[in-house]
């Protein structure tokens, strides 16, 4: 989904521009475009007219970045001035997206995308009534006016288009193009939606039941007799039908970054590797930093899992956390029990060699039980020479 500040330049120059609340030229456009096609129009009946003088404004799908598509129910409203008719808003395909063109009041009905909203809005013009002499005449074949006494009534059959497509152009949209008369009408004097219509649309946006994600294309309040009144008498529900999937709203998309929350900064020189944010419970408390001289030797970085414990979980004082300065390597690989440093490496090596009797390079004591066998021949007396008498 995407939201832009305005419609494409070609469309803005030819069809629409922003309009203040008073009379203005050209069609209203609120500058919102959506990549996903609007849902089909729900099927519903028209609630009874509240009183003579009201004009029917059909319901439509609107868009919010927070909730996605939501339904603005059709309702009866008073025109801002006599002799004015309502041109409904519509979605139109433009520049690879669906752009919404807001409705407006004018002396004639302009182009509204060929969307068949019903109740006199057949897609071209308006067949629900007309103005004459400052009074509005109602076509009883498309207006529910049986509950009030209206003298300005006529009956004319209107052929309604049965499609419920809610957008013009693109894939599956209507193919109706504006006529020269419609272009002239939308370039004439216009008036924006009334305050009552604005409050009605805002109330619909805040109602969770009207979002497409919750009503699946069949809102419980498809139409209402009074603007911004979504309960009680005069509320009409849409007919049930096949559920319609809702595209995700813009603000529900997965975030691309994970900023480190405030207050989770690590002390200087103890930054964790990228992608390993320090949780709140594992933050190094004040006063528990490593003493001077106990920095790890080069190439022995502290692993992420060995972060200093929080003050709430391990309240041990600093002298028990860091080993003596004479053995800085014990910060990373501390033995389970302290060992006195009175045995140098050399005696341990000699002892290990002694335990290997098969080594030919090590001298060992003589195993013979008689310590002096060799001097025996030397001590033996030689026989005296034979003497002749």
C-alpha positions in Angstrom: 0.0 0.0 0.0 1.2 3.5 -0.6 0.0 7.0 0.2 1.1 10.0 -1.8 0.5 13.7 -1.5 -1.6 14.1 -4.6 -2.7 12.4 -7.8 -0.6 12.1 -10.9 0.1 15.4 -12.7 -1.9 14.6 -15.9 -5.0 13.6 -13.9 -4.6 16.6 -11.6 -4.5 19.0 -14.4 -7.4 17.6 -16.3 -9.8 16.3 -13.6 -9.2 17.2 -10.0 -7.7 19.6 -7.5 -8.1 20.3 -3.8 -11.2 22.3 -2.8 -11.9 24.5 0.2 -15.2 24.1 2.0 -16.9 26.9 0.0 -17.7 26.8 -3.7 -14.7 25.9 -5.9 -13.9 24.6 -9.4 -12.9 21.1 -10.4 -13.5 17.8 -8.7 -12.4 17.0 -5.2 -9.6 14.5 -4.7 -8.1 13.6 -1.3 -4.8 12.3 -2.8 -4.9 8.7 -1.6 -3.9 5.8 -3.8 -4.0 2.1 -2.9 -2.4 -0.8 -4.8 -5.2 -3.3 -3.8 -8.5 -3.1 -5.7 -11.5 -1.9 -3.6 -14.0 -4.6 -2.6 -17.3 -5.0 -4.4 -20.2 -2.9 -3.2 -22.4 -4.7 -0.6 -26.1 -5.3 -1.4 -28.6 -3.5 0.8 -32.0 -1.8 0.8 -32.5 1.9 1.4 -33.7 3.1 4.8 -36.8 5.4 5.0 -36.2 9.1 4.5 -36.1 11.1 7.7 -38.1 14.1 6.4 -38.8 15.9 3.1 -35.9 17.8 1.6 -33.2 15.1 2.2 -31.2 13.6 -0.7 -29.8 10.1 -0.7 -25.9 9.8 -0.8 -24.8 6.2 -1.5 -22.3 4.2 0.6 -18.7 3.6 -0.6 -15.5 2.0 0.4 -12.9 4.3 1.9 -9.2 3.7 2.9 -7.3 4.2 6.1 -3.6 3.4 6.6 -4.4 2.1 10.1 -7.3 -0.2 9.2 -7.3 -0.7 5.5 -10.6 -0.5 3.6 -13.7 0.4 5.6 -17.3 1.0 4.6 -19.0 4.4 4.8 -22.7 3.6 5.0 -25.2 5.2 2.7 -27.3 7.9 4.3 -29.8 10.7 3.8 -28.4 14.2 4.1 -29.6 17.8 3.5 -27.9 19.6 0.6 -25.9 22.6 1.5 -28.1 24.8 -0.7 -31.1 24.4 -2.9 -30.7 23.3 -6.6 -27.7 21.2 -5.7 -27.2 17.5 -6.5 -24.6 15.0 -5.1 -22.0 13.5 -7.4 -20.7 10.4 -5.5 -17.0 9.7 -5.0 -15.3 6.8 -6.8 -12.1 4.8 -7.1 -10.3 5.0 -10.5 -7.2 3.2 -11.8 -4.4 5.7 -12.5 -0.6 5.3 -12.8 -0.5 1.7 -11.5 -2.8 2.3 -8.5 -6.4 3.0 -7.4 -6.9 6.7 -6.7 -10.0 8.0 -4.9 -11.9 10.9 -6.3 -14.1 12.6 -3.6 -17.7 13.5 -4.2 -19.1 17.0 -4.4 -22.3 19.1 -4.7 -23.2 20.9 -7.9 -26.1 22.0 -10.1 -25.7 18.8 -12.2 -24.3 15.4 -11.5 -20.8 14.8 -13.0 -18.7 11.7 -13.7 -18.5 9.1 -10.9 -16.7 6.3 -12.7 -19.7 4.6 -14.1 -20.2 2.9 -10.7 -23.8 1.6 -10.2 -24.5 2.7 -6.6 -28.2 2.1 -7.0 -31.2 4.2 -5.7 -31.1 6.4 -8.8 -27.3 6.4 -9.2 -27.1 4.1 -12.3 -23.5 4.9 -13.1 -24.5 7.8 -15.4 -26.3 10.8 -14.0 -29.0 10.6 -11.3 -32.5 9.2 -11.7 -33.7 9.6 -8.1 -35.1 13.1 -8.5 -34.7 16.7 -9.7 -35.1 20.3 -8.6 -37.8 22.6 -9.8 -38.8 25.9 -8.4 -36.7 25.4 -5.3 -38.4 22.1 -4.4 -37.0 18.6 -4.9 -39.2 16.1 -6.6 -38.6 12.4 -5.6 -38.8 9.4 -7.9 -40.8 6.9 -5.8 -39.5 3.9 -7.8 -36.0 4.3 -6.3 -36.6 6.3 -3.0 -38.0 5.0 0.2 -40.4 7.9 1.0 -43.5 6.0 2.0 -43.1 6.9 5.7 -43.5 10.7 5.2 -45.9 12.9 3.4 -44.2 14.2 0.3 -46.2 16.0 -2.3 -43.5 16.4 -4.9 -43.5 12.8 -6.0 -43.4 11.0 -9.4 -42.8 7.5 -10.5 -40.4 6.6 -13.3 -38.9 3.1 -13.9 -35.1 3.0 -13.6 -33.0 0.2 -15.1 -30.3 -0.5 -12.6 -27.0 -2.2 -13.6 -26.7 -5.4 -11.5 -22.9 -5.2 -11.2 -21.4 -4.3 -7.8 -18.0 -3.3 -9.0 -16.7 -0.3 -7.0 -13.9 1.1 -9.2 -13.3 2.4 -12.7 -10.4 1.0 -14.9 -7.8 -1.5 -14.1 -8.4 -5.2 -14.0 -12.1 -6.0 -13.5 -13.2 -2.3 -13.2 -15.8 -0.5 -15.1 -14.9 0.8 -18.6 -17.1 3.9 -18.6 -15.4 7.1 -19.8 -16.6 10.6 -19.0 -18.7 12.4 -21.6 -18.1 16.0 -22.6 -21.2 17.0 -20.6 -19.8 15.3 -17.5 -16.4 16.9 -17.9 -18.1 20.2 -18.2 -20.1 19.5 -15.1 -17.1 18.5 -13.0 -15.2 21.6 -14.1 -18.1 23.9 -13.0 -18.9 25.4 -9.6 -18.7 22.8 -6.8 -19.2 22.6 -3.1 -17.4 20.1 -0.8 -19.1 17.6 1.4 -21.1 19.1 4.2 -20.0 19.0 7.9 -22.7 16.3 8.5 -21.2 14.2 5.7 -17.7 14.7 7.1 -18.7 13.6 10.6 -20.5 10.6 9.1 -17.3 9.5 7.3 -15.1 10.1 10.4 -17.5 8.0 12.6 -17.4 5.2 10.0 -13.6 5.2 10.1 -13.6 4.8 13.9 -16.1 2.0 13.9 -14.2 -1.4 13.9 -17.3 -3.2 12.6 -17.2 -1.3 9.4 -13.7 -2.4 8.4 -13.3 -4.9 5.6 -11.1 -7.1 7.9 -14.1 -7.5 10.3 -17.2 -7.5 8.1 -15.6 -9.4 5.1 -17.5 -7.2 2.6 -20.9 -7.4 4.3 -21.2 -4.7 6.9 -23.9 -4.9 9.6 -24.4 -1.1 9.0 -24.6 -0.8 5.2 -27.0 2.1 5.3 -28.6 4.4 7.9 -31.4 6.9 7.9 -29.4 9.4 9.9 -25.8 10.4 9.3 -23.3 9.1 11.9 -26.0 7.0 13.6 -25.0 3.4 13.4 -27.5 1.8 15.9 -31.2 1.8 16.5 -34.1 2.4 14.1 -33.2 3.1 10.5 -30.0 1.0 10.4 -29.9 -1.5 7.5 -27.5 -4.4 7.3 -26.0 -5.8 4.1 -27.2 -9.0 2.7 -24.9 -12.0 3.5 -22.6 -13.3 0.8 -19.2 -14.8 0.0 -16.5 -13.5 2.4 -14.1 -11.0 0.9 -10.4 -11.0 1.9 -9.0 -7.8 3.2 -5.6 -6.5 2.1 -3.4 -5.6 5.1 -3.3 -1.9 6.1 -0.2 0.1 5.5 0.7 0.4 9.2 0.4 -3.4 9.8 3.4 -4.2 7.5 6.6 -5.6 9.1 9.0 -3.0 10.2 12.4 -3.0 8.5 14.5 -1.8 11.5 14.7 -2.4 15.3 16.0 0.7 17.0 17.5 0.3 20.5 15.1 1.5 23.1 16.0 4.5 25.2 17.9 3.6 28.4 19.4 0.3 26.9 22.8 1.8 26.0 25.8 -0.3 26.9 28.9 1.2 28.7 31.7 2.5 26.6 33.8 -0.4 25.3 31.2 -3.1 25.9 29.1 -2.7 22.7 27.4 -5.9 21.7 27.7 -7.3 18.2 25.3 -6.0 15.5 21.7 -7.4 15.8 22.0 -8.3 19.5 20.1 -5.7 21.4 20.5 -5.8 25.2 17.1 -6.4 27.0 16.1 -4.2 29.9 16.7 -6.9 32.6 20.3 -7.5 31.3 21.5 -3.9 31.3 24.7 -3.3 33.2 23.8 -1.3 36.3 25.7 1.7 37.5 28.7 0.8 39.6 29.1 -2.7 38.3 31.5 -2.0 35.4 34.7 -4.1 35.2 37.6 -2.6 37.2 40.5 -1.0 35.4 43.0 -3.5 34.2 40.5 -6.3 33.8 39.9 -5.8 30.1 39.8 -8.9 28.0 43.0 -9.7 26.0 42.9 -9.1 22.2 40.9 -11.7 20.3 38.8 -12.7 23.4 35.6 -10.7 22.9 32.9 -11.2 25.5 30.1 -13.4 23.9 26.6 -12.1 23.8 25.3 -14.7 26.3 27.9 -13.6 28.9 26.5 -10.1 29.3 26.8 -8.6 32.8 23.7 -9.5 34.9 21.3 -6.9 36.0 21.3 -5.4 39.5 17.9 -6.8 40.3 18.7 -10.4 39.3 22.4 -10.8 40.6 23.2 -8.3 43.3 26.7 -9.7 43.9 29.3 -6.9 44.4 31.9 -6.1 41.8 34.9 -7.9 43.6 33.2 -11.3 43.1 32.3 -10.6 39.5 35.8 -9.8 38.3 38.9 -12.1 39.1 42.2 -10.8 40.4 44.3 -8.6 38.1 47.0 -11.2 37.9 44.9 -13.6 36.0 42.9 -11.4 33.4 42.2 -14.5 31.3 39.9 -15.9 34.1 37.2 -13.3 33.1 36.3 -15.5 30.2 37.3 -19.0 31.4 37.1 -19.1 35.2 37.6 -22.6 36.7 34.8 -23.9 38.9 37.1 -23.9 42.0 40.1 -21.6 42.7 43.5 -23.3 42.5 46.5 -22.0 44.2 49.3 -20.9 41.9 52.1 -22.6 44.0 52.6 -25.4 41.4 54.5 -24.1 38.4 54.0 -25.9 35.1 57.4 -27.6 35.2 56.8 -30.0 38.1 53.5 -31.1 36.6 55.3 -32.0 33.4 58.0 -34.0 35.2 55.4 -35.9 37.2 53.5 -36.7 34.0 56.7 -38.1 32.5 57.4 -40.2 35.5 54.0 -41.9 35.0 55.1 -43.2 31.6 57.4 -46.2 32.3 57.7 -47.1 28.7 59.5 -43.9 27.7 63.1 -44.8 26.5 64.4 -41.3 27.2 63.8 -41.4 31.0 66.4 -43.0 33.4 65.0 -45.3 36.1 66.7 -47.1 39.1 68.1 -50.6 38.6 65.6 -53.2 39.6 68.2 -55.8 40.7 68.2 -56.8 44.4 72.0 -57.0 44.6 73.5 -53.6 44.4 77.1 -54.6 43.8 77.5 -57.5 41.5 80.2 -56.0 39.3 83.0 -55.5 41.9 82.9 -59.2 42.9 85.2 -60.4 40.1 87.6 -57.6 40.9 87.7 -58.5 44.6 88.3 -62.2 43.8 91.9 -63.1 44.8 94.0 -64.6 42.1 95.5 -68.0 42.9 99.0 -67.8 44.1 101.5 -69.0 41.6 102.7 -72.6 42.0 106.0 -72.6 43.8 108.5 -75.4 43.4 110.4 -76.4 46.3 
